[in-house]
Amino acid sequence: MREVAGRTEAYWCPIKHAKKAAGAHEHYLGFVAYGDADAYRKRIAELEEAARKP
């Protein structure tokens, strides 16, 4: 269940929390920093591009 939640969050909301999250899943390390709008837009573009590939 933790893996499914981690992958879902990595796709739909790849942002680190403002405060450190306890027990974060392994995908959390690849999330963008809270408040970094430029990095967020770049990450979303990367995810959209990856979704288009077969």
mmJSON file of the N, C-alpha and C atoms, coordinates in Angstrom:
{"data_MODEL":{"atom_site":{
"group_PDB":["ATOM","ATOM","ATOM","ATOM","ATOM","ATOM","ATOM","ATOM","ATOM","ATOM","ATOM","ATOM","ATOM","ATOM","ATOM","ATOM","ATOM","ATOM","ATOM","ATOM","ATOM","ATOM","ATOM","ATOM","ATOM","ATOM","ATOM","ATOM","ATOM","ATOM","ATOM","ATOM","ATOM","ATOM","ATOM","ATOM","ATOM","ATOM","ATOM","ATOM","ATOM","ATOM","ATOM","ATOM","ATOM","ATOM","ATOM","ATOM","ATOM","ATOM","ATOM","ATOM","ATOM","ATOM","ATOM","ATOM","ATOM","ATOM","ATOM","ATOM","ATOM","ATOM","ATOM","ATOM","ATOM","ATOM","ATOM","ATOM","ATOM","ATOM","ATOM","ATOM","ATOM","ATOM","ATOM","ATOM","ATOM","ATOM","ATOM","ATOM","ATOM","ATOM","ATOM","ATOM","ATOM","ATOM","ATOM","ATOM","ATOM","ATOM","ATOM","ATOM","ATOM","ATOM","ATOM","ATOM","ATOM","ATOM","ATOM","ATOM","ATOM","ATOM","ATOM","ATOM","ATOM","ATOM","ATOM","ATOM","ATOM","ATOM","ATOM","ATOM","ATOM","ATOM","ATOM","ATOM","ATOM","ATOM","ATOM","ATOM","ATOM","ATOM","ATOM","ATOM","ATOM","ATOM","ATOM","ATOM","ATOM","ATOM","ATOM","ATOM","ATOM","ATOM","ATOM","ATOM","ATOM","ATOM","ATOM","ATOM","ATOM","ATOM","ATOM","ATOM","ATOM","ATOM","ATOM","ATOM","ATOM","ATOM","ATOM","ATOM","ATOM","ATOM","ATOM","ATOM","ATOM","ATOM","ATOM","ATOM","ATOM","ATOM"],
"id":[1,2,3,4,5,6,7,8,9,10,11,12,13,14,15,16,17,18,19,20,21,22,23,24,25,26,27,28,29,30,31,32,33,34,35,36,37,38,39,40,41,42,43,44,45,46,47,48,49,50,51,52,53,54,55,56,57,58,59,60,61,62,63,64,65,66,67,68,69,70,71,72,73,74,75,76,77,78,79,80,81,82,83,84,85,86,87,88,89,90,91,92,93,94,95,96,97,98,99,100,101,102,103,104,105,106,107,108,109,110,111,112,113,114,115,116,117,118,119,120,121,122,123,124,125,126,127,128,129,130,131,132,133,134,135,136,137,138,139,140,141,142,143,144,145,146,147,148,149,150,151,152,153,154,155,156,157,158,159,160,161,162],
"type_symbol":["N","C","C","N","C","C","N","C","C","N","C","C","N","C","C","N","C","C","N","C","C","N","C","C","N","C","C","N","C","C","N","C","C","N","C","C","N","C","C","N","C","C","N","C","C","N","C","C","N","C","C","N","C","C","N","C","C","N","C","C","N","C","C","N","C","C","N","C","C","N","C","C","N","C","C","N","C","C","N","C","C","N","C","C","N","C","C","N","C","C","N","C","C","N","C","C","N","C","C","N","C","C","N","C","C","N","C","C","N","C","C","N","C","C","N","C","C","N","C","C","N","C","C","N","C","C","N","C","C","N","C","C","N","C","C","N","C","C","N","C","C","N","C","C","N","C","C","N","C","C","N","C","C","N","C","C","N","C","C","N","C","C"],
"label_atom_id":["N","CA","C","N","CA","C","N","CA","C","N","CA","C","N","CA","C","N","CA","C","N","CA","C","N","CA","C","N","CA","C","N","CA","C","N","CA","C","N","CA","C","N","CA","C","N","CA","C","N","CA","C","N","CA","C","N","CA","C","N","CA","C","N","CA","C","N","CA","C","N","CA","C","N","CA","C","N","CA","C","N","CA","C","N","CA","C","N","CA","C","N","CA","C","N","CA","C","N","CA","C","N","CA","C","N","CA","C","N","CA","C","N","CA","C","N","CA","C","N","CA","C","N","CA","C","N","CA","C","N","CA","C","N","CA","C","N","CA","C","N","CA","C","N","CA","C","N","CA","C","N","CA","C","N","CA","C","N","CA","C","N","CA","C","N","CA","C","N","CA","C","N","CA","C","N","CA","C","N","CA","C","N","CA","C","N","CA","C"],
"label_alt_id":[null,null,null,null,null,null,null,null,null,null,null,null,null,null,null,null,null,null,null,null,null,null,null,null,null,null,null,null,null,null,null,null,null,null,null,null,null,null,null,null,null,null,null,null,null,null,null,null,null,null,null,null,null,null,null,null,null,null,null,null,null,null,null,null,null,null,null,null,null,null,null,null,null,null,null,null,null,null,null,null,null,null,null,null,null,null,null,null,null,null,null,null,null,null,null,null,null,null,null,null,null,null,null,null,null,null,null,null,null,null,null,null,null,null,null,null,null,null,null,null,null,null,null,null,null,null,null,null,null,null,null,null,null,null,null,null,null,null,null,null,null,null,null,null,null,null,null,null,null,null,null,null,null,null,null,null,null,null,null,null,null,null],
"label_comp_id":["MET","MET","MET","ARG","ARG","ARG","GLU","GLU","GLU","VAL","VAL","VAL","ALA","ALA","ALA","GLY","GLY","GLY","ARG","ARG","ARG","THR","THR","THR","GLU","GLU","GLU","ALA","ALA","ALA","TYR","TYR","TYR","TRP","TRP","TRP","CYS","CYS","CYS","PRO","PRO","PRO","ILE","ILE","ILE","LYS","LYS","LYS","HIS","HIS","HIS","ALA","ALA","ALA","LYS","LYS","LYS","LYS","LYS","LYS","ALA","ALA","ALA","ALA","ALA","ALA","GLY","GLY","GLY","ALA","ALA","ALA","HIS","HIS","HIS","GLU","GLU","GLU","HIS","HIS","HIS","TYR","TYR","TYR","LEU","LEU","LEU","GLY","GLY","GLY","PHE","PHE","PHE","VAL","VAL","VAL","ALA","ALA","ALA","TYR","TYR","TYR","GLY","GLY","GLY","ASP","ASP","ASP","ALA","ALA","ALA","ASP","ASP","ASP","ALA","ALA","ALA","TYR","TYR","TYR","ARG","ARG","ARG","LYS","LYS","LYS","ARG","ARG","ARG","ILE","ILE","ILE","ALA","ALA","ALA","GLU","GLU","GLU","LEU","LEU","LEU","GLU","GLU","GLU","GLU","GLU","GLU","ALA","ALA","ALA","ALA","ALA","ALA","ARG","ARG","ARG","LYS","LYS","LYS","PRO","PRO","PRO"],
"label_asym_id":["A","A","A","A","A","A","A","A","A","A","A","A","A","A","A","A","A","A","A","A","A","A","A","A","A","A","A","A","A","A","A","A","A","A","A","A","A","A","A","A","A","A","A","A","A","A","A","A","A","A","A","A","A","A","A","A","A","A","A","A","A","A","A","A","A","A","A","A","A","A","A","A","A","A","A","A","A","A","A","A","A","A","A","A","A","A","A","A","A","A","A","A","A","A","A","A","A","A","A","A","A","A","A","A","A","A","A","A","A","A","A","A","A","A","A","A","A","A","A","A","A","A","A","A","A","A","A","A","A","A","A","A","A","A","A","A","A","A","A","A","A","A","A","A","A","A","A","A","A","A","A","A","A","A","A","A","A","A","A","A","A","A"],
"label_entity_id":["1","1","1","1","1","1","1","1","1","1","1","1","1","1","1","1","1","1","1","1","1","1","1","1","1","1","1","1","1","1","1","1","1","1","1","1","1","1","1","1","1","1","1","1","1","1","1","1","1","1","1","1","1","1","1","1","1","1","1","1","1","1","1","1","1","1","1","1","1","1","1","1","1","1","1","1","1","1","1","1","1","1","1","1","1","1","1","1","1","1","1","1","1","1","1","1","1","1","1","1","1","1","1","1","1","1","1","1","1","1","1","1","1","1","1","1","1","1","1","1","1","1","1","1","1","1","1","1","1","1","1","1","1","1","1","1","1","1","1","1","1","1","1","1","1","1","1","1","1","1","1","1","1","1","1","1","1","1","1","1","1","1"],
"label_seq_id":[1,1,1,2,2,2,3,3,3,4,4,4,5,5,5,6,6,6,7,7,7,8,8,8,9,9,9,10,10,10,11,11,11,12,12,12,13,13,13,14,14,14,15,15,15,16,16,16,17,17,17,18,18,18,19,19,19,20,20,20,21,21,21,22,22,22,23,23,23,24,24,24,25,25,25,26,26,26,27,27,27,28,28,28,29,29,29,30,30,30,31,31,31,32,32,32,33,33,33,34,34,34,35,35,35,36,36,36,37,37,37,38,38,38,39,39,39,40,40,40,41,41,41,42,42,42,43,43,43,44,44,44,45,45,45,46,46,46,47,47,47,48,48,48,49,49,49,50,50,50,51,51,51,52,52,52,53,53,53,54,54,54],
"pdbx_PDB_ins_code":[null,null,null,null,null,null,null,null,null,null,null,null,null,null,null,null,null,null,null,null,null,null,null,null,null,null,null,null,null,null,null,null,null,null,null,null,null,null,null,null,null,null,null,null,null,null,null,null,null,null,null,null,null,null,null,null,null,null,null,null,null,null,null,null,null,null,null,null,null,null,null,null,null,null,null,null,null,null,null,null,null,null,null,null,null,null,null,null,null,null,null,null,null,null,null,null,null,null,null,null,null,null,null,null,null,null,null,null,null,null,null,null,null,null,null,null,null,null,null,null,null,null,null,null,null,null,null,null,null,null,null,null,null,null,null,null,null,null,null,null,null,null,null,null,null,null,null,null,null,null,null,null,null,null,null,null,null,null,null,null,null,null],
"Cartn_x":[0.819,0.0,0.87,1.946,2.867,3.467,3.806,4.372,3.362,2.137,1.09,0.886,0.81,0.637,1.825,3.036,4.226,4.26,3.925,3.913,2.812,1.67,0.566,0.957,1.51,1.929,3.048,3.953,5.054,4.536,3.406,2.836,1.957,1.068,0.058,0.506,1.413,1.805,3.248,4.217,5.621,6.267,5.688,6.206,6.517,7.698,8.039,7.214,6.898,6.138,6.99,6.344,7.063,7.866,7.288,7.983,8.371,9.478,9.958,8.898,8.648,7.656,8.29,7.635,8.117,7.765,8.697,8.442,8.157,8.841,8.608,9.003,8.268,8.55,9.762,10.296,11.526,11.366,10.163,9.931,10.051,9.874,9.878,11.18,12.276,13.571,13.634,12.849,12.829,11.822,11.095,10.103,10.792,10.109,10.67,10.425,11.257,11.152,9.872,9.292,8.103,8.396,7.545,7.706,8.543,9.116,9.957,9.093,8.419,7.457,8.12,9.308,9.991,10.329,10.857,11.198,9.93,8.846,7.582,7.101,7.101,6.656,7.536,8.837,9.761,9.45,9.205,8.918,7.613,6.601,5.325,5.511,6.293,6.573,7.272,8.204,8.912,7.935,7.026,6.048,5.097,4.682,3.802,4.506,5.762,6.545,6.705,7.006,7.172,5.858,4.74,3.441,3.102,3.661,3.387,4.164,5.248,6.066,5.388,5.453,4.819,5.546],
"Cartn_y":[-1.179,0.0,1.253,1.217,2.357,2.657,1.622,1.786,2.433,1.99,2.564,4.037,4.342,5.731,6.586,6.058,6.789,7.082,6.093,6.301,7.272,7.172,8.082,9.514,9.709,11.05,11.569,10.696,11.109,11.654,11.139,11.61,12.837,12.797,13.844,15.031,14.855,15.959,15.791,15.938,15.713,16.903,17.32,18.45,17.981,18.357,18.047,18.938,18.451,19.219,20.354,21.418,22.547,22.081,21.165,20.577,19.162,18.685,17.344,16.293,15.423,14.368,13.155,12.668,11.475,10.244,9.331,8.077,8.229,9.151,9.405,8.19,7.954,6.84,7.177,6.185,6.38,7.368,7.548,8.487,9.942,10.158,11.498,12.254,11.545,12.192,12.893,12.444,13.049,14.171,14.507,15.568,16.93,17.95,19.3,19.953,20.922,21.607,22.431,22.498,23.298,24.753,25.359,26.76,27.009,25.974,26.138,25.943,27.008,26.937,26.568,27.093,26.785,25.299,24.734,23.313,22.46,22.919,22.186,22.126,23.276,23.3,22.416,22.416,21.571,20.092,19.732,18.334,17.865,18.718,18.363,18.151,19.017,18.864,17.528,17.138,15.862,14.694,14.773,13.708,13.598,14.74,14.721,14.111,14.45,13.901,12.392,11.94,10.509,9.751,10.39,9.745,9.578,10.413,10.33,9.215,8.778,7.72,6.367,5.536,4.205,3.285],
"Cartn_z":[0.0,0.0,0.0,0.745,0.818,-0.553,-1.308,-2.648,-3.595,-3.544,-4.398,-4.05,-2.785,-2.353,-2.788,-2.654,-3.052,-4.54,-5.34,-6.801,-7.217,-6.567,-6.879,-6.54,-5.372,-4.955,-5.848,-6.272,-7.148,-8.469,-8.933,-10.195,-10.0,-9.026,-8.888,-8.053,-7.148,-6.267,-5.81,-6.725,-6.361,-5.643,-4.529,-3.76,-2.341,-1.854,-0.467,0.451,1.608,2.587,3.133,3.609,4.193,5.414,6.18,7.327,6.952,7.483,7.165,7.491,6.522,6.696,7.379,8.393,9.088,8.273,8.121,7.434,5.95,5.315,3.888,3.047,1.961,1.056,0.185,-0.519,-1.297,-2.45,-2.948,-4.046,-3.58,-2.305,-1.723,-2.003,-2.074,-2.305,-3.659,-4.628,-5.947,-6.105,-5.054,-5.118,-5.101,-5.62,-5.615,-4.264,-3.946,-2.663,-2.59,-1.428,-1.183,-1.548,-2.361,-2.727,-3.964,-4.562,-5.756,-7.002,-7.414,-8.52,-9.844,-10.101,-11.362,-11.468,-10.388,-10.38,-10.501,-9.906,-9.992,-11.441,-12.124,-13.52,-14.395,-14.134,-14.893,-14.643,-13.403,-13.05,-13.685,-13.68,-14.296,-15.792,-16.441,-17.877,-18.144,-17.29,-17.431,-17.301,-16.335,-16.139,-17.329,-17.849,-19.025,-20.229,-20.42,-21.539,-21.385,-20.173,-19.937,-20.172,-19.862,-20.055,-21.531,-22.376,-23.808,-24.503,-23.887,-24.473,-24.305,-25.343,-25.231,-24.287],
"occupancy":[1.0,1.0,1.0,1.0,1.0,1.0,1.0,1.0,1.0,1.0,1.0,1.0,1.0,1.0,1.0,1.0,1.0,1.0,1.0,1.0,1.0,1.0,1.0,1.0,1.0,1.0,1.0,1.0,1.0,1.0,1.0,1.0,1.0,1.0,1.0,1.0,1.0,1.0,1.0,1.0,1.0,1.0,1.0,1.0,1.0,1.0,1.0,1.0,1.0,1.0,1.0,1.0,1.0,1.0,1.0,1.0,1.0,1.0,1.0,1.0,1.0,1.0,1.0,1.0,1.0,1.0,1.0,1.0,1.0,1.0,1.0,1.0,1.0,1.0,1.0,1.0,1.0,1.0,1.0,1.0,1.0,1.0,1.0,1.0,1.0,1.0,1.0,1.0,1.0,1.0,1.0,1.0,1.0,1.0,1.0,1.0,1.0,1.0,1.0,1.0,1.0,1.0,1.0,1.0,1.0,1.0,1.0,1.0,1.0,1.0,1.0,1.0,1.0,1.0,1.0,1.0,1.0,1.0,1.0,1.0,1.0,1.0,1.0,1.0,1.0,1.0,1.0,1.0,1.0,1.0,1.0,1.0,1.0,1.0,1.0,1.0,1.0,1.0,1.0,1.0,1.0,1.0,1.0,1.0,1.0,1.0,1.0,1.0,1.0,1.0,1.0,1.0,1.0,1.0,1.0,1.0,1.0,1.0,1.0,1.0,1.0,1.0],
"B_iso_or_equiv":[0.0,0.0,0.0,0.0,0.0,0.0,0.0,0.0,0.0,0.0,0.0,0.0,0.0,0.0,0.0,0.0,0.0,0.0,0.0,0.0,0.0,0.0,0.0,0.0,0.0,0.0,0.0,0.0,0.0,0.0,0.0,0.0,0.0,0.0,0.0,0.0,0.0,0.0,0.0,0.0,0.0,0.0,0.0,0.0,0.0,0.0,0.0,0.0,0.0,0.0,0.0,0.0,0.0,0.0,0.0,0.0,0.0,0.0,0.0,0.0,0.0,0.0,0.0,0.0,0.0,0.0,0.0,0.0,0.0,0.0,0.0,0.0,0.0,0.0,0.0,0.0,0.0,0.0,0.0,0.0,0.0,0.0,0.0,0.0,0.0,0.0,0.0,0.0,0.0,0.0,0.0,0.0,0.0,0.0,0.0,0.0,0.0,0.0,0.0,0.0,0.0,0.0,0.0,0.0,0.0,0.0,0.0,0.0,0.0,0.0,0.0,0.0,0.0,0.0,0.0,0.0,0.0,0.0,0.0,0.0,0.0,0.0,0.0,0.0,0.0,0.0,0.0,0.0,0.0,0.0,0.0,0.0,0.0,0.0,0.0,0.0,0.0,0.0,0.0,0.0,0.0,0.0,0.0,0.0,0.0,0.0,0.0,0.0,0.0,0.0,0.0,0.0,0.0,0.0,0.0,0.0,0.0,0.0,0.0,0.0,0.0,0.0],
"pdbx_formal_charge":[null,null,null,null,null,null,null,null,null,null,null,null,null,null,null,null,null,null,null,null,null,null,null,null,null,null,null,null,null,null,null,null,null,null,null,null,null,null,null,null,null,null,null,null,null,null,null,null,null,null,null,null,null,null,null,null,null,null,null,null,null,null,null,null,null,null,null,null,null,null,null,null,null,null,null,null,null,null,null,null,null,null,null,null,null,null,null,null,null,null,null,null,null,null,null,null,null,null,null,null,null,null,null,null,null,null,null,null,null,null,null,null,null,null,null,null,null,null,null,null,null,null,null,null,null,null,null,null,null,null,null,null,null,null,null,null,null,null,null,null,null,null,null,null,null,null,null,null,null,null,null,null,null,null,null,null,null,null,null,null,null,null],
"auth_seq_id":[1,1,1,2,2,2,3,3,3,4,4,4,5,5,5,6,6,6,7,7,7,8,8,8,9,9,9,10,10,10,11,11,11,12,12,12,13,13,13,14,14,14,15,15,15,16,16,16,17,17,17,18,18,18,19,19,19,20,20,20,21,21,21,22,22,22,23,23,23,24,24,24,25,25,25,26,26,26,27,27,27,28,28,28,29,29,29,30,30,30,31,31,31,32,32,32,33,33,33,34,34,34,35,35,35,36,36,36,37,37,37,38,38,38,39,39,39,40,40,40,41,41,41,42,42,42,43,43,43,44,44,44,45,45,45,46,46,46,47,47,47,48,48,48,49,49,49,50,50,50,51,51,51,52,52,52,53,53,53,54,54,54],
"auth_comp_id":["MET","MET","MET","ARG","ARG","ARG","GLU","GLU","GLU","VAL","VAL","VAL","ALA","ALA","ALA","GLY","GLY","GLY","ARG","ARG","ARG","THR","THR","THR","GLU","GLU","GLU","ALA","ALA","ALA","TYR","TYR","TYR","TRP","TRP","TRP","CYS","CYS","CYS","PRO","PRO","PRO","ILE","ILE","ILE","LYS","LYS","LYS","HIS","HIS","HIS","ALA","ALA","ALA","LYS","LYS","LYS","LYS","LYS","LYS","ALA","ALA","ALA","ALA","ALA","ALA","GLY","GLY","GLY","ALA","ALA","ALA","HIS","HIS","HIS","GLU","GLU","GLU","HIS","HIS","HIS","TYR","TYR","TYR","LEU","LEU","LEU","GLY","GLY","GLY","PHE","PHE","PHE","VAL","VAL","VAL","ALA","ALA","ALA","TYR","TYR","TYR","GLY","GLY","GLY","ASP","ASP","ASP","ALA","ALA","ALA","ASP","ASP","ASP","ALA","ALA","ALA","TYR","TYR","TYR","ARG","ARG","ARG","LYS","LYS","LYS","ARG","ARG","ARG","ILE","ILE","ILE","ALA","ALA","ALA","GLU","GLU","GLU","LEU","LEU","LEU","GLU","GLU","GLU","GLU","GLU","GLU","ALA","ALA","ALA","ALA","ALA","ALA","ARG","ARG","ARG","LYS","LYS","LYS","PRO","PRO","PRO"],
"auth_asym_id":["A","A","A","A","A","A","A","A","A","A","A","A","A","A","A","A","A","A","A","A","A","A","A","A","A","A","A","A","A","A","A","A","A","A","A","A","A","A","A","A","A","A","A","A","A","A","A","A","A","A","A","A","A","A","A","A","A","A","A","A","A","A","A","A","A","A","A","A","A","A","A","A","A","A","A","A","A","A","A","A","A","A","A","A","A","A","A","A","A","A","A","A","A","A","A","A","A","A","A","A","A","A","A","A","A","A","A","A","A","A","A","A","A","A","A","A","A","A","A","A","A","A","A","A","A","A","A","A","A","A","A","A","A","A","A","A","A","A","A","A","A","A","A","A","A","A","A","A","A","A","A","A","A","A","A","A","A","A","A","A","A","A"],
"auth_atom_id":["N","CA","C","N","CA","C","N","CA","C","N","CA","C","N","CA","C","N","CA","C","N","CA","C","N","CA","C","N","CA","C","N","CA","C","N","CA","C","N","CA","C","N","CA","C","N","CA","C","N","CA","C","N","CA","C","N","CA","C","N","CA","C","N","CA","C","N","CA","C","N","CA","C","N","CA","C","N","CA","C","N","CA","C","N","CA","C","N","CA","C","N","CA","C","N","CA","C","N","CA","C","N","CA","C","N","CA","C","N","CA","C","N","CA","C","N","CA","C","N","CA","C","N","CA","C","N","CA","C","N","CA","C","N","CA","C","N","CA","C","N","CA","C","N","CA","C","N","CA","C","N","CA","C","N","CA","C","N","CA","C","N","CA","C","N","CA","C","N","CA","C","N","CA","C","N","CA","C","N","CA","C","N","CA","C","N","CA","C"],
"pdbx_PDB_model_num":[1,1,1,1,1,1,1,1,1,1,1,1,1,1,1,1,1,1,1,1,1,1,1,1,1,1,1,1,1,1,1,1,1,1,1,1,1,1,1,1,1,1,1,1,1,1,1,1,1,1,1,1,1,1,1,1,1,1,1,1,1,1,1,1,1,1,1,1,1,1,1,1,1,1,1,1,1,1,1,1,1,1,1,1,1,1,1,1,1,1,1,1,1,1,1,1,1,1,1,1,1,1,1,1,1,1,1,1,1,1,1,1,1,1,1,1,1,1,1,1,1,1,1,1,1,1,1,1,1,1,1,1,1,1,1,1,1,1,1,1,1,1,1,1,1,1,1,1,1,1,1,1,1,1,1,1,1,1,1,1,1,1]
}}}
